[in-house]
């Protein structure tokens, strides 16, 4: 008997299919279903890269903007997970 299921969440159609299957299996086995979304913060920092002298404030703004976009994206994925469950 399955007790717990961990399903990764991303915007791909594969993730949607995995969520559908995980919900089906969780209902069938009365299992606990957990959704997982990963924020790649080091990847966000690395994508900004080295900046020229005097432009560090713009790099910080860019980093903050990318983090905000990622958090909105994560919230939409989690909302979809909650709706489905």
Residue pairs with C-beta under 8 A, 6 or more apart in sequence:
1 29
2 25
2 26
2 29
2 31
3 29
3 31
3 32
4 31
4 32
4 33
4 34
5 22
5 25
5 26
5 31
5 32
5 33
5 34
6 34
6 36
7 15
7 18
7 19
7 22
7 33
7 34
7 35
7 36
7 81
8 15
8 18
8 35
8 36
8 37
8 38
9 15
9 19
9 35
9 36
9 37
9 77
9 78
9 80
9 81
10 37
10 77
11 73
11 77
19 35
19 80
19 81
19 84
20 84
22 33
23 33
23 84
23 85
25 31
26 32
26 33
33 85
35 77
35 78
35 81
35 85
37 74
37 77
37 78
39 70
39 71
39 74
41 67
44 63
44 66
44 67
44 70
45 63
47 66
48 59
48 62
48 63
48 66
51 58
51 59
